[in-house]
Structure formats: C-alpha cells, structure tokens
Amino acid sequence: MKKLTKNTKTLIYSAAGLLLLVAAFIVLLVTQVPEEDEPPPPPEDNSHLIFADLSPLDVASISVKNADAEYTIEQIKDEVFDIEALLSAPRNNDRLRDAARYMATLRARQIVEENETDFDKYGLGGSAIEVAVVFKNGEKQEYLIGDKTPTTEDMTYVRIKGDSTVYAVWSYYVNFTRGDLSSFVSLELTEEHQAAGSPTVEKLSVQRKGQETYLFEAIPPLGENDVMTSFNQHKVVSPVQAELGYFEAERIIFGLFGLRAMEVYHLGEELPDDEIAGLNEPTAVVEMTVGKDDTELIIGNPIYETITGVGDNNIDIVTGYYCVFSAYPDVVFIISVDFLPWLNFDIERLMATGFHMPNILHVGALVIQTPAHDLSFTFTGDTYTEQYFLDGELQEALRFKSLYQYVIAASAEALFKGDPEAVKDMPLLASYTFSYRENFNRPDDVVEFYDSGDRRIVIAFNGEPRFTCRAMYATRLEQNLDAYLKGEEIILSW
C-alpha cells in the first residue's frame, strides 16, 4: 500500500476541516435567532402582504390620530424627523427615525380575514388608530391599527382604510402609534460631563426651601505670579468658605451633566396645577454657569411610593420629584432622587481636608510659633537649587520637607459653628505665618490653632475662625518640632 505524503495528509485534513466548518455554518443559518424586536419578514413571494418596500428617505410625513393625541411626523431633512407639537422638548430621534423606517417597510405576517364586515371585534372600527403615510413621490397610504392578536406571537390587527381585509402585522411595526407625544420625548436631558468635553463649571448655586443658599465657584487656574495653595478645583464661598474635595463634591458640581428623567409628567406651554407639581414654591433650585451659558433645574414636589411594611404599617418613600429644566421649559419631567444629589448634601462631607497647602517653591519664609518653640525658616532656590535655613543655618532638605509636610497637613475635619468672638479668649496652641517670594504678589497667610477645651482645636485662617480638628494635631506638632531639632524622625500621623 502506497504511503501518504506529508502534503497529501495536510490536504485531506484541510478538506475535512473545511467540511466541518461548512456544516457548522449551515447549522448556524438554520438555528439563528432573529433580533427580539424584529422577527423575519414573510417570504418575498407573498408580495400581496407587502404594503411598502421603500426607505425612510422616501417618507414625507406620518400623521397619527389615537385616543390620546393627534400629531404629524415630518421629515425636515434627510432622515431627520420631527414633530412640531413637541415644542421645546428634547427629541427621541431614534424613535422618530424608527417610525419612518417601519412605515417605509410595512408588511403583514398573514391575512386574518377577507371581506370582513365586523371590524369592531379586531379593534378596527371606531376605536382604531388612524395612520396616514405620505411619500415623497406623492403616494399616500392610510391604515387603521387595532388590537393585539390573542396569539402567543406579538402581532397587531391592521387594515388598509377602505378595504375589508384584516391583516396581522408584527407589533413592533406599529407600536409607535400608541400613546401620546411623550413617547417621542428623550429622557436623556444632558450629556455626561466628559462627553460634553469636560467644561469647567464656573458657578453653581443651590437654593433649598427653608435653608441657606450655597454658592460654589471654580478655583481659577494659576497665573504666572499666583501662589499654588491647593490641588482642588472648586470652593464654597457662601454661607461658609472652604475648598471642596474633587471626588466628594463631584456629584454636586457636575450633577447637571448626565441628567436623566424617569418619565414625562406634562408636555405643553402651560404648566400643570402648581399644587400638584410644586413648581411655584420649589423644594430646590439649582443654577449652573458654564462659559456664557446658564442652566437651571427647578425641583418641585416629591412623589411618594407606598411600601408595605410589617403588619398594617405602610411606609411612604420618596422616589422622585417633579422638575423643570431650563433648556426644555415646556416639559415637566419626573426625575429620580438618584439624580438629585443637591437635596440632602452635607457641606462638611464635601470639604477638602487640606485647606491650605502652599507649594514649597512658592514660599519664601515660614515662622512656626508654639508655647515651647519659635522657629523662623527661610527658603531659597528652585527645584534644582532649593535650600532651607533655620535662623540663617542651612538645613538638610529632606528632613525639613518632612516637617513642612506635617505643617501643611493640618486638617479641616469640620466647620467651626461657634461664636467667633469666643475664640479670642481661647489659648493659642500654635501659629504658622507663610511669607511668599517676591515674584508672587500675595500677602502673608496666617494659620492659628486655638484650644476649644473639648479635645478639639479651632483653626483660624487670616484671623477668621473656619474649621475644627482634633487637639492631637497640636500635641504632635510640639513633638515633631522637638524631634526636628534633635535630628529625630518626624511622625506625620496624629
């Protein structure tokens, strides 16, 4: 028997493999599941079941009249469709485009009845939805849309107006004709912050009923002669002053980006009864300035959902609020509480703990005073030539930077809410005086630490009591100053 050569074996194996691939491909074709909302069309030889076989470009308008609304979808430019009655509402362009696509390719699944006279039993009598499609070539087709069929397949009864034949079409073709105009309103009100190009929120104000109005501002970028005192991007300027931690405050500052609604409550030029929506006396108002653009969100009354509790005790929880967004003044949306972070924020949770952290290369001198120490440091040079002196004596740079790191780590753990006049009578535990280099046009900054008597420290910035922190910070400061002078380790925790 003649032996197979290596090439012959390879050819046989390759042919066998190809047969397996072909067989697998045939199986896939036979078993492939169509997309859930678009079952396969009827065979092309059933041409009598095809009502239209065009493209959305060929559709000039679609007029719909149902129990809830009467409107017309028009093609305003190539494959861009609109409904004038939507007023300022954001458009759900995908749904509008799909409506045109379905009417341009409408076809029946099967004939249900010919020469029918009792249309009411199919919902095709007086209660039928009326649809008129006008094509750019001047042709017009009118349909009546009836009830869903009682079959397991999702189909709907349809007939051509004036004709006695009842058809069953896949429901996805005609579902857009049901309901009112709100189904064509987009619930995505704004882009995500990054998708919008990450613009700077320059100002934000939050007014809450019965509470103080909070004003937030962006910290401007550093100029050539500005001192860098923090790494933060925003600050609260009223009713308190503090810088904001980026991650903690992100939802408050950027919350009007990526804004989503749950549903449309009202669409029209006249707003609904204020007693229901509460828009006349809102729960909160959020105003944002980005560049030259101002936007506003008015948050009205809450919407409650009753949850069955233990026994007969039911619990009412707030799931959303009636809201009006300034970009779409003709629409009242219902927005989930998950997208309304301004209602219950706590300013202390948003604050940056590091309230004053000057760049060491911007500082020319630092004076540290405590009951036990009075140290005066001077700084010279730049990144490559930096030098630090204590009373004129050159210091080891790395050791001094450890001490400086502890100095600027003073933490704003909470807001000071006491009487500012009372602070004057408290014992002074420590003070820092930062003097800046000549090329920076900035006066000295003074940070003072006062003993409030309850194991807490009041921190005053330039004479104004602003924050509190644990008294252990001042205790560790004294220990670190002793350690520094003795050449021992600086401990950064307290």
C-alpha positions, -999 to 999 in steps of 0.1 A, spaced: 0 0 0 14 34 -10 21 57 19 6 92 21 30 120 17 30 148 42 14 172 17 -13 147 9 -21 143 46 -23 180 50 -47 183 21 -70 156 34 -71 171 69 -77 206 55 -106 193 34 -121 176 64 -118 207 84 -134 227 57 -164 203 56 -168 207 93 -168 245 90 -194 244 62 -216 221 83 -213 243 113 -222 274 92 -253 257 78 -264 248 114 -259 284 124 -280 296 95 -308 272 103 -308 279 141 -300 316 141 -324 335 163 -337 368 149 -335 401 168 -360 401 196 -380 431 183 -378 423 146 -390 389 135 -381 378 100 -404 392 72 -427 370 52 -413 353 21 -409 376 -8 -433 355 -29 -461 368 -6 -459 401 -23 -496 408 -15 -486 411 22 -461 439 15 -476 473 20 -445 493 14 -409 485 4 -391 518 5 -366 536 27 -371 563 54 -358 588 29 -389 583 8 -413 592 37 -425 628 37 -449 626 67 -467 603 90 -500 615 106 -513 597 137 -546 600 154 -553 579 185 -574 583 217 -545 603 234 -531 625 207 -531 637 171 -498 647 155 -477 645 124 -441 633 120 -424 652 92 -390 647 75 -373 681 79 -340 670 62 -325 637 51 -336 610 76 -342 637 103 -377 636 115 -396 660 139 -430 667 154 -437 704 157 -461 698 186 -432 686 208 -423 723 213 -391 727 233 -390 690 244 -358 670 237 -364 647 208 -361 609 209 -346 609 174 -342 571 173 -379 566 179 -388 592 153 -365 576 127 -378 541 135 -414 552 129 -404 563 94 -385 531 88 -414 509 99 -439 528 77 -415 526 47 -412 488 50 -446 478 65 -457 443 57 -482 418 71 -474 385 87 -506 370 74 -542 376 63 -566 371 92 -599 376 74 -611 387 39 -644 405 32 -648 412 69 -678 434 80 -675 434 118 -643 453 124 -650 462 160 -640 427 172 -605 435 159 -604 470 173 -605 482 137 -638 501 140 -645 534 156 -618 530 182 -590 522 157 -558 543 155 -557 562 122 -523 565 104 -517 583 71 -483 580 54 -474 604 26 -444 595 5 -422 620 -14 -434 606 -48 -469 618 -39 -484 584 -30 -504 582 2 -513 551 22 -538 551 51 -541 524 78 -562 516 107 -544 500 137 -564 477 160 -560 454 190 -532 430 197 -539 395 184 -546 368 211 -518 346 198 -485 340 216 -467 359 188 -467 396 194 -489 408 165 -515 435 159 -545 437 136 -542 462 108 -563 470 77 -559 495 49 -585 522 52 -615 515 29 -605 478 25 -623 449 41 -592 426 46 -579 422 81 -541 416 84 -519 406 113 -485 425 114 -457 423 138 -465 447 166 -431 464 165 -441 480 132 -470 500 147 -463 502 185 -451 538 180 -487 549 171 -500 542 206 -498 567 235 -493 604 234 -465 627 223 -444 620 254 -432 587 239 -412 608 214 -395 629 242 -360 619 251 -354 613 288 -317 619 284 -316 656 293 -279 664 292 -246 648 281 -222 633 305 -195 657 317 -167 640 298 -189 635 267 -196 673 267 -158 680 265 -153 683 303 -162 720 305 -155 740 337 -184 747 360 -176 782 369 -205 788 393 -232 767 409 -259 778 434 -282 755 454 -313 770 470 -332 747 493 -365 756 508 -361 768 544 -323 766 542 -293 789 533 -283 792 497 -250 776 489 -227 792 463 -199 773 447 -172 787 424 -144 772 404 -109 780 416 -93 798 386 -62 784 370 -29 797 383 -14 827 366 24 833 362 25 851 396 0 832 415 7 811 446 -4 774 445 -21 767 478 -41 736 469 -49 709 443 -86 715 444 -109 727 416 -139 742 434 -147 760 466 -178 770 485 -179 808 490 -212 812 509 -226 808 535 -192 794 545 -158 794 529 -139 762 522 -123 743 493 -140 712 480 -125 677 476 -128 667 439 -143 632 444 -165 642 474 -181 672 456 -182 657 420 -219 648 421 -229 682 434 -208 703 410 -213 682 379 -248 668 387 -265 687 359 -244 667 334 -257 633 326 -291 643 339 -318 616 332 -356 617 338 -378 587 347 -408 599 326 -427 629 312 -454 642 335 -466 671 314 -459 685 279 -473 719 269 -468 756 271 -490 759 302 -476 742 333 -499 719 353 -515 728 386 -488 741 409 -504 724 439 -495 691 424 -461 698 409 -450 724 435 -431 743 409 -443 777 421 -427 771 455 -400 746 447 -382 723 470 -349 734 455 -334 753 426 -300 745 411 -284 771 388 -251 764 369 -229 787 348 -206 772 322 -189 797 300 -216 822 289 -244 796 294 -266 795 324 -289 765 331 -314 760 359 -332 730 373 -364 736 393 -372 708 417 -409 707 428 -429 684 450 -418 649 458 -435 618 445 -442 591 471 -444 553 467 -461 532 494 -441 502 506 -459 475 525 -444 473 560 -447 449 589 -483 443 598 -505 472 588 -477 497 588 -471 510 554 -441 532 546 -442 561 521 -408 567 504 -398 594 480 -389 580 446 -387 612 425 -397 648 421 -415 670 395 -388 690 377 -385 716 350 -351 720 332 -345 754 317 -334 740 283 -369 724 279 -394 748 296 -425 732 280 -419 699 298 -424 688 334 -402 657 340 -403 632 369 -367 627 379 -355 600 403 -339 611 437 -308 593 425 -302 621 400 -309 649 426 -279 650 449 -285 686 459 -315 678 481 -296 663 510 -259 671 508 -238 679 539 -212 706 531 -188 691 557 -187 659 537 -178 679 505 -149 699 520 -113 692 512 -94 683 544 -63 701 532 -74 737 534 -40 755 529 -11 737 512 12 762 496 38 749 471 71 748 490 88 765 460 64 795 463 71 801 500 100 825 510 97 821 547 78 802 574 75 811 610 62 784 634 53 795 669 40 774 698 43 778 736 75 758 735 90 768 701 96 799 679 113 788 647 119 810 617 127 793 584 137 809 551 136 793 516 157 800 485 164 785 451 142 765 427 136 728 420 173 720 415 189 746 438 165 747 467 179 755 501 163 759 535 176 778 565 167 780 602 178 812 617 204 815 589 218 780 593 214 756 563 191 727 569 191 692 554 164 694 527 147 661 530 143 664 568 129 699 565 104 688 538 91 661 562 84 688 588 68 710 561 47 681 551 33 679 586 27 717 587 5 717 556 -13 685 566 -34 705 592 -69 691 585 -102 708 582 -122 680 598 -154 701 604 -167 736 601 -164 759 631 -200 768 641 -194 786 673 -191 823 683 -160 839 666 -157 864 694 -153 835 719 -122 822 701 -103 853 712 -104 841 747 -91 806 739 -55 796 745 -33 798 713 -17 765 707 3 772 676 5 796 646 21 794 611 30 825 591 36 819 554 55 846 536 58 843 498 86 850 474 90 885 458 77 874 424 43 864 439 20 893 446 4 878 477 3 890 513 13 867 542 -11 840 553 -15 832 590 -29 799 603 -37 798 640 -48 769 663 -68 776 694 -77 752 722 -115 750 725 -113 729 757 -131 698 744 -102 680 728 -108 700 697 -89 728 680 -104 758 663 -84 767 632 -84 804 621 -73 814 587 -61 850 584 -79 859 616 -112 842 607 -122 810 626 -133 785 600 -126 749 609 -120 724 638 -98 694 641 -86 670 669 -64 685 695 -38 658 689 -26 678 659 -11 704 681 3 678 705 21 660 677 33 694 663 52 700 696 67 665 695 77 669 658 94 702 665 114 686 693 123 657 671 134 680 643 157 700 665 172 668 678 176 651 644 150 625 652 122 611 630 92 633 620 58 615 626 32 625 600 2 609 617 -17 622 647 
